[in-house]
């Protein structure tokens, strides 16, 4: 079976490269080409898959299930624009795929302060009210039925995020990194909740930065994260590398634009972000809202007050 790729990342090796499948799901595969140090690429066969850096999207029949065809660790071979899966009747044709070029550095809309604050409050209310919170967002609820792992994660989130936001507001890099490093790699998922949160947080900080000091702080925080990325999953490292150059999922940047301009379709934009992965979109959206709040004392208070829930009686886990 040969599937046609519709668009692919810039600088994707399409001539000769070997690699392996890293993780495999029903409609999504994460692959590494050119050895373990090579680029990590997500092959996404979902209908209307979001445009994201490092993602190749393709047209595939409804019944396709990669997890039934490919095992993690299976070898891959790219030859003349066709990526073949060893031992499986499956290949991906990249020859006519459009190359998606992402801008150098993130671009953010000019911010009207009053409109931005109102848009943030609207988006925050929508986010808090979304059903079935998972990942870091579980810290915004008071569910006494949480398992022990979830309670420990919630304690860490509630203990750390307020400090992180305040440190970011003060552009205190050592304090911010001490907080962020406690979150990285924590939580469930192929890309752990803490890593997805950090990606959204970087985008929010960048969108709210309006002077050189804030930009330098963001640069330092992303560089520190990349230096420790060897402790994260391969997919997380790829996301951090994209974030460090200002490249983010189109659905995340659309949400930022919607908040900045207080658009009428904020709910739809947020929903599109929340649909990313099992909890990845929710964690990234939480990070985005926290990063944006660092620029405004009143908005920081919304987040900190929401996390100030005293239903847990266990000692916070650091």
Helices and strands as residue ranges (DSSP letters): E 2-9, E 16-24, E 28-33, E 40-44, E 55-59, H 66-69, E 75-79, E 82-85, E 91-93, E 98-100, H 113-129, G 135-140, H 148-169, H 173-183, H 193-208, H 212-227, G 229-231, H 234-244, H 250-261, H 266-274, H 280-293, H 297-307
